[in-house]
Amino acid sequence: MRNLLPRVSLALSLLVGLAAQPSRVSADPPAPAAPPKPALTGRWIVTADFHGTPLYFQLHLTQQGDALSGDLGGDKLEGTVRGNVVQFLAKDDEGGSEEAKATVTGGTLTGTMVFVDGADPKRRTPRAFTAALVPPRSTRPPQRHTFAPTVFYREFSARNKPVLHVAPGDTIATTTVDAGGTDAKGVTRVLGGNPQTGPFYVDGAVPGDTLVVHLVRVRLNRDWAISDDGIVGRGVDRGLAIRMKDTFKSVRWHLDVAKGVATTEKPGEHLASYTVPLRPMLGCIGVAPAPAQAAPPTGDSGSWGGNMDFNEVVEGATVYLPVRTPGALLYVGDGHAAQGDGELNGNALETSMDVELTVDVISAKSIPGVRLESTTHLMAMGLDGSLDEAFRAATANMAAWLADEYKLTPSEIGQVLGTAAEYRVSEVADRNAGVVLKLGKERLRTLTPAK
């Protein structure tokens, strides 16, 4: 055994030495790791290029492995993701579809979408598009912004540069000029025609959302207003029109904030003691229409709001507006110290105003037109070319609200509106007439809001 020990020791040393030497056998390099799949689940905003004009769509995607599901503007879709290539097909209920192919780069989809007309399936319209995830709601505490306007706009346009970016929950304190462009000090700052303060860009608001505007303060900031003495064409028959032929002269009013009343500075003999209770309001509040719509002047109104001249847009009211362009682009202006229903004079007690408002966003909730809320009522507005059409629009707006908020059936909607509807003529002075359907909250108390 003694003679064997050195030999075993030598063998072990050789084995250890060989193990320590680098291997001369070349190993195959490891296979490259597959690139991670892009995370696509979420809410996207699609911008499609139609001859240089952007059209916007909400895109909801749910990703499970390579499979995609969801909807594009309400059209259900199915698709796949292979590497960074995304494909999906969305279909509507009328035979139309949208077929998309795009690549994902840095969280952005870029590609082409083919729109197929349901009435003419052979008509296939390819459009370049991009899509980006809607940013999450800000988690920072709400902020208060004081904004002193230096420029005022005379159209509700998506192309006007935002004057301020704010987040949902933020409050804006600002001022407006009167309908003639004159400020609190009596200085004319801009050509008349309801010049607007804004637009304010609300971060995270995208088309298909609802913008919520709560009017915290609407206060007079000077002691005079201007109005007229006529009655607009919608308010007169032939005989009254003849009698009123010499009217539409300017009338200046004194605003007594301490007493809460307005009086004419040069009253006629029968109006020496006539007073009007002050009730400050905003004649204009609206968002920018979609870029595909020609920018309307600030004397106009529509489903996006605008020059609505409804005398319940007062301090404490909440206004709901459909978002039609990214950021919503909120405009406010056309302060009135007081106004009767319909704005019969063609204007109200036109004056400048101090305004404080808080904004919020209801995500992925689309509404057909302007809605308002007070402490006592829900209010649905209709704005259209005639009082008949405005009446119908207001009724349809409220019916949709009841169906969405309370899940009422058509029969139930008819029963509620037939027993509780209150109608107000809000506007007859401008191109569109306005009618508002009001429902008292007390009448709705027994209904259960949908979850």
Secondary structure, DSSP 8 states (H G I E B T S, - for coil): -TTHHHHHHHHHHHHHHHHHS--SS----------------EEEEEEEEETTEEEEEEEEEEEETTEEEEEETTEEEEEEEETTEEEEEEE-TTS-EEEEEEEEETTEEEEEEEEEETTEEEEEEEEEEEEEE------S---EEE---S--BSB--TTS--SEEE-TT-EEEEEE--TTSB-TTS-B-S-SS--EEEEEEETT--TTSEEEEEEEEEEE-SSEEEEES---GGG--HHHHHHTTT---EEEEEEETTTTEEEESS--TT-TT--EE---EEEEEEE---TTS---BTT-EETTEEE---TT-BTT-EEEEE--STT--EEEEEEES---TB-TTSS-SB--EEEEEEEEEETT---SS-EEE-SSEEEEEEEESSHHHHHHHHHHHHHHHHHHHH---HHHHHHHHHHH-EEEEEE-SSSSEEEEEEEEGGGGTTS----
